[in-house]
Amino acid sequence: MVTIRELEQQELVAAYAVMRELRQHLGLQQFQDCVARQRRSGYRLLGGFDAKGKLLAVLGMRPVSTLARGDHLHIDDLVVTERKRCKGIGKAMLRHAECWAQEQGLVAVFLDSRQDAVRFYSALGYQPHAAVLMRKRIDVS
């Protein structure tokens, strides 16, 4: 059983410890600053807690509207602590996000996936999107 709710500011240190399992390049201050900046544009950081109140998972999500995809939810990150994976927590986190999206009238959920997580998402009904992700680094110095 997992309790899922939006995280409070004072819980970001615990969330960072979980997020570091996926985003090892982030420092604590960088993580806190990024969450604060993204929250101003609708980003929500959810936590999944066990019965004793221990944080087991985090999920970052944001509502987005684009001409190509319409109104949808984008899941930026889903991390379950390594020791608690394969216990239904990630599935519960996604279902919670999907229900929230449905309540908001959003038509789809999009996410980026590492190759080793594709089977997990596919088993929950997610399908590869036809768009090819392209990127170009911009030197800001």
JOUR-V768059 format. One record per residue. N is the residue number from 1. PHI is phi in degrees with one decimal (999 if undefined). BURIAL is I if it has 24 or more other ideal C-beta (glycine too) atoms within 12 Angstrom, else O. D_LAST is the distance of its C-alpha to the last C-alpha in Angstrom with 2 decimals. Layout:
# JOUR-V768059
N & PHI & BURIAL & D_LAST
N & PHI & BURIAL & D_LAST
This chain:
# JOUR-V768059
1 & 999 & O & 47.77
2 & -131.0 & I & 44.34
3 & -100.4 & O & 43.56
4 & -118.1 & I & 40.46
5 & -157.3 & O & 38.85
6 & -69.5 & I & 35.61
7 & -79.7 & I & 34.04
8 & -89.0 & O & 34.00
9 & -53.3 & O & 31.17
10 & -70.5 & O & 33.09
11 & -96.9 & I & 33.24
12 & -67.4 & I & 29.52
13 & -65.4 & O & 29.79
14 & -65.3 & I & 32.52
15 & -64.4 & I & 30.61
16 & -61.1 & I & 27.62
17 & -59.4 & I & 30.08
18 & -74.6 & I & 31.21
19 & -60.2 & I & 27.83
20 & -59.4 & O & 26.65
21 & -65.9 & O & 29.24
22 & -106.7 & I & 27.13
23 & -110.6 & I & 23.54
24 & -67.8 & O & 23.43
25 & -78.2 & O & 19.65
26 & -87.6 & I & 19.75
27 & -88.5 & O & 20.48
28 & -58.7 & O & 23.02
29 & -63.7 & O & 20.92
30 & -61.8 & O & 18.28
31 & -61.4 & I & 21.34
32 & -62.3 & I & 23.00
33 & -63.7 & O & 20.06
34 & -65.3 & I & 19.63
35 & -62.0 & I & 23.41
36 & -61.1 & O & 23.62
37 & -64.1 & O & 21.01
38 & -69.7 & O & 22.74
39 & -59.4 & O & 26.17
40 & -64.2 & O & 25.59
41 & -115.0 & O & 25.70
42 & 100.0 & O & 28.71
43 & -65.1 & I & 27.54
44 & -127.0 & I & 30.38
45 & -111.5 & I & 30.40
46 & -99.3 & I & 33.90
47 & -122.0 & I & 35.61
48 & -110.7 & I & 38.65
49 & -116.9 & I & 41.03
50 & -81.4 & O & 44.19
51 & -63.6 & O & 47.48
52 & -91.4 & O & 46.63
53 & 88.0 & O & 43.36
54 & -81.0 & O & 41.09
55 & -74.4 & I & 37.83
56 & -110.7 & I & 38.02
57 & -156.0 & I & 35.48
58 & -133.2 & I & 32.60
59 & -141.0 & I & 31.74
60 & -101.8 & I & 28.86
61 & -147.2 & I & 29.70
62 & -152.5 & I & 28.99
63 & -75.1 & I & 31.04
64 & -137.4 & I & 29.45
65 & -130.2 & O & 30.91
66 & -132.0 & O & 29.97
67 & -65.0 & O & 32.04
68 & -73.2 & O & 32.21
69 & -111.7 & O & 33.17
70 & 72.9 & O & 34.66
71 & -78.3 & O & 34.67
72 & -149.2 & I & 33.89
73 & -102.6 & I & 32.70
74 & -110.4 & I & 29.64
75 & -95.1 & I & 29.83
76 & -81.2 & I & 26.44
77 & -148.6 & I & 27.88
78 & -137.6 & I & 31.38
79 & -132.0 & I & 31.98
80 & -113.0 & I & 35.41
81 & -54.5 & I & 35.81
82 & -52.9 & O & 36.88
83 & -70.2 & O & 40.36
84 & -110.3 & I & 41.08
85 & -70.1 & O & 40.04
86 & 67.3 & O & 42.81
87 & -122.1 & O & 44.72
88 & 89.0 & O & 44.01
89 & -71.7 & I & 41.31
90 & -60.8 & I & 38.56
91 & -61.4 & I & 41.14
92 & -63.9 & I & 42.08
93 & -62.9 & I & 38.48
94 & -64.2 & I & 38.03
95 & -61.1 & I & 41.41
96 & -60.9 & I & 40.53
97 & -62.9 & I & 37.34
98 & -64.0 & I & 39.41
99 & -63.6 & O & 42.08
100 & -61.5 & I & 39.61
101 & -60.2 & I & 38.18
102 & -62.6 & O & 41.76
103 & -60.7 & O & 42.63
104 & -85.7 & O & 39.71
105 & 78.8 & O & 40.96
106 & -80.7 & I & 38.04
107 & -92.3 & O & 39.18
108 & -162.1 & I & 37.27
109 & -122.9 & I & 34.99
110 & -117.8 & I & 32.02
111 & -156.8 & I & 30.07
112 & -98.2 & O & 28.05
113 & -130.1 & I & 29.93
114 & -71.4 & O & 29.53
115 & -58.3 & O & 32.19
116 & -73.3 & O & 34.27
117 & -107.3 & O & 34.67
118 & -58.7 & O & 35.83
119 & -61.3 & O & 39.49
120 & -58.6 & I & 39.21
121 & -66.4 & I & 37.83
122 & -60.4 & O & 40.27
123 & -64.0 & O & 43.18
124 & -99.1 & I & 42.28
125 & 96.3 & O & 42.35
126 & -79.0 & I & 38.71
127 & -126.3 & O & 38.34
128 & -58.5 & O & 35.57
129 & -94.0 & O & 34.03
130 & -69.4 & O & 34.20
131 & -68.7 & O & 30.62
132 & -96.5 & O & 28.29
133 & -78.6 & O & 24.95
134 & -118.7 & O & 22.14
135 & -150.3 & O & 18.41
136 & -138.1 & O & 15.39
137 & -76.0 & O & 11.99
138 & -112.8 & O & 9.16
139 & -78.5 & O & 5.74
140 & -103.3 & O & 3.80
141 & -80.3 & O & 0.00
